Amino acid sequence: NHVGFTSSIQAKDRPALTARLETMIEAPGFTGKAPGGPSRWTNARSAEWQPLRPEIVVEVRYNQVTGDRFRHGTRLLRWRPDKAPEQCGMEQLHHELRPAELADVIAA
């Protein structure tokens, strides 16, 4: 699933990364929810994207998840060559307890 975007790739690293990613362009790219839906800022579709073979794993920092997407852009922390894409999923995210959930935990 597509979960968001990152803008923290340094300008000096972008040409090499772009060259690497261009070799990975291949449909469908996602088996789940894909990007490209309507934006709340415009009536048009969101920014252009290219489907990639799921081969690269990165670790990101995020501040909030809404539904099944990161609420704001993520920050790239590091590349994870030790992980396969199949090992990564939304279920791994840490989430904060809502007040009602917290009350249940305290009451137990």
Phi, psi and omega in degrees: 000144172281129183242354179157209183214168172225147178236017186263019177276125183295145182305321182292337181269346187295318181300315180294319179294318178300315179300318179295314182293327180299331178284348183256002181294121181193129177284153006273339180086316180232143171257351179245217182293128182253159177287175174108007178284176180297147178263147177287348182269337179217164176275347180280171177289161181289179186306152180297147178215163178240135176288138180236150170297137181282088183237337185253136177240134175231155174258133181234158172256141180219162179245344180196144174242132176239119184065240179241031177223152173291135184293320179235171177302151179266169175244123179293123179264310181193158173283147181236074178293346179279355182245142173267147180306327181294342180276355188246134179200167181298334181295346180279347184291141173280139178228151179278147176284140174283161183308316180295320178294319179297319178299321178296319180294316181294321182289336184285000000 
